[in-house]
Amino acid sequence: MSDSNMHPIVQQMMDGDAMSQWLGIDVLESGPGVCTCRMTVREEMVNGFGIAHGAITYALADSTLAFAVNAQGQHAVSVTSTIQHLAAVQVGDVLTARAIPRAEGGRIAHVDVEVINQHGDRVAWLTATGYKRSSSWA
């Protein structure tokens, strides 16, 4: 998952992020406060109803959020997040998540993440609050 266009902090995070690697996340765009990621839903990601487990869209959105906020240079973690699952996700769906910064003040960042499928239909919406630690990626 190495990409010369990937922000160096995001590349460092991806190199050690077994979950994002297992999901098959491709980082399409990354930089301070911005990130767009894409992945394809596989058979081992579905629940007993034959649709993607909610944790899959959540994990994609959470990784996208983490990459966007951490690319600003400080170590950052989510402290709260809420996801709305708006449509069923099927095996083979290609999901794209985009971080949307909403507000920032000191150590707190508020970010939304929109997740759409290959048809442009919104399938999930994550709202999160992140905390920027005093340590940095430098």
Secondary structure, DSSP 4 states (H G I P E B T S, - for coil): ---TTS-HHHHHHHHT-HHHHHHT-EEEEEETTEEEEEEE--GGGB-TTSSB-HHHHHHHHHHHHHHHHHTTSEEEEEEEEEEEE-S---TTPEEEEEEEEEEEETTEEEEEEEEE-TTS-EEEEEEEEEEEEEEE--
